[in-house]
């Protein structure tokens, strides 16, 4: 499931169709909520593919927050910011145990700094 979601997020970043973009942002919001549940359950092992999935979701939310990618009527910017925080906070504790998570978190921090 994580592999499929990662592919779908990558593909919808390439297309500017409004419906596709809206679905992509909603999927990214769901991934943020799911990441929060995983963090709260304090799992000792998380599949490394989740690092890439979380990075993709973060990029989608960041693009949505800055109004790139398509119309986001009906989506709340503070909610998008909250999901961005949730994803980065969920990645931080795992980055010490998973090199791929650490790498993806570094990419996110660079993107966030360049967007500011």
N, C-alpha and C positions, 0 to 999 in steps of 0.2 A: 504494500500500500504506500509506503514512504517513497519507494522508487517511482511509482506512478504519479504521485503528487508532485515530486520534484520535476519530472518531465513536463507535466502539465503547466507548472509555474513557469518553467523556462520557455515553453512554446507560447504561452500567452503574453510573455514580455515582448515577443517578436511581432505581434499583431496589434493593430490599433483599433480593432473592432470594439465598440463600447460595451456590448454584452459580454464579450470575452474578458475584457478588462474588469468589469464589475464582478464577474464570477471569480476572477483571479484574486481580487482584493478580499472578497468574502472568504475564499479558501485560506488566504494568508491570515486573516483574523481567526479563523478556526484553528489553524496551526499554532498560533500564539496561545490560544486558550488550552490547547492540548499540551503544549510545552510547559505551561504553568502546572497542569495536573501531574505531569511526569516529575517536575521539580518538587512539588509538594509530597509526592509519594517516596521521594529520596531513593530512587532506583540505583542499584550499584552498577548496573551495566546498561548502557544505551547504545544501540546500533549506530556506528559512525555515520551512516547515510543520513541520520537525522541532523547532523551538523550542516550538511549541504541543503537539506530541506529548510532548516531554520534560516540559513543565509538567504535563500531564495525568497522566503516569506518576508524577511526583513526588507529586502530590496524592493519588493512589490509595495509594501506599506510605506516605505520612504518615498518612492515615486508617487504614490497616491497622495501622500501628505503635501508634496510639493506641486501637485496638480499636473503631473506629467503622466501620460499613458491613456488618459480618457476622462470622461465625466464621472464624478463620484457623487452625484446627487443622491441624497438619502444616507450617506455615510458621514459620521461625526468625526471631525479632525481630532478632538481630544481623545476619542476612542482609539483612533489610529496611533496616536502618540503613546497611549497606554499599552497597546499591543507591541509597539516597538520596544518599549521598556521591558515588557514581559519576556520577549524573546531574548534580549541581551542578558537579562538577569538569569534566565534559564540556562544560557550557554556558559556563563562565567564559572560556576562550580565544576562543570564537566570539563572545562578546558584544561584543568590541571591533570586529568586522567586520560584525556583523549587528544592526541596531537592534531587530528583533523578538526576537532571542535576548536582548539586553540587557533589554528590557522584561519578557520572561517570567521571566528570572532575578531581576529586581527583585520580581516578584510572588511568586516562590518564597521569597525571603529574608524578605519581609513575613509570609508564611504561617508560615514556620519560626519566626520571632520571636514571633508571636502564639500558637503552639502550645506554646512553652517555658514 
